[in-house]
Amino acid sequence: MTTKTKGRPVFELRAGSVHLTVQRIPGWLVALIATASGAAGTWLAQR
């Protein structure tokens, strides 16, 4: 097995003629979602 083998995609969407495949999720996107979730949770807890 080589180091450049294709793994299963993280997300795959097929709708008609549209085919969207995400191979990996960027770290900055994970950090952005975590920050936004924490801020929303804090805001909801203080209401």
C-alpha positions as CSV (number, residue, x, y, z in Angstrom):
1,M,0.0,0.0,0.0
2,T,1.3,3.4,-0.9
3,T,1.0,6.6,1.2
4,K,-1.1,8.3,-1.5
5,T,-4.0,5.9,-1.5
6,K,-7.5,7.3,-1.7
7,G,-9.6,6.9,1.4
8,R,-13.3,7.3,1.7
9,P,-14.5,10.9,1.5
10,V,-15.7,12.6,4.6
11,F,-18.8,13.9,2.8
12,E,-20.3,13.0,-0.5
13,L,-23.5,14.5,-2.0
14,R,-25.1,13.3,-5.2
15,A,-28.2,15.1,-6.3
16,G,-29.1,14.7,-10.0
17,S,-26.2,16.0,-12.1
18,V,-24.5,17.6,-9.0
19,H,-21.8,15.6,-7.4
20,L,-19.9,17.1,-4.4
21,T,-17.2,15.3,-2.6
22,V,-15.2,16.6,0.4
23,Q,-12.0,14.6,1.0
24,R,-11.0,16.2,4.3
25,I,-12.3,19.0,6.6
26,P,-9.9,21.9,7.1
27,G,-8.7,22.6,10.6
28,W,-9.7,26.3,10.4
29,L,-13.3,25.2,9.7
30,V,-13.3,22.9,12.7
31,A,-12.0,25.7,14.9
32,L,-14.5,28.2,13.5
33,I,-17.4,25.8,14.2
34,A,-16.1,25.1,17.8
35,T,-15.7,28.8,18.6
36,A,-19.2,29.6,17.2
37,S,-20.8,26.7,19.1
38,G,-19.1,27.8,22.4
39,A,-20.2,31.4,22.0
40,A,-23.8,30.3,21.2
41,G,-23.8,28.0,24.2
42,T,-22.6,30.7,26.5
43,W,-25.1,33.2,25.1
44,L,-28.0,30.7,25.6
45,A,-26.9,29.8,29.1
46,Q,-26.9,33.4,30.2
47,R,-30.4,34.2,28.9
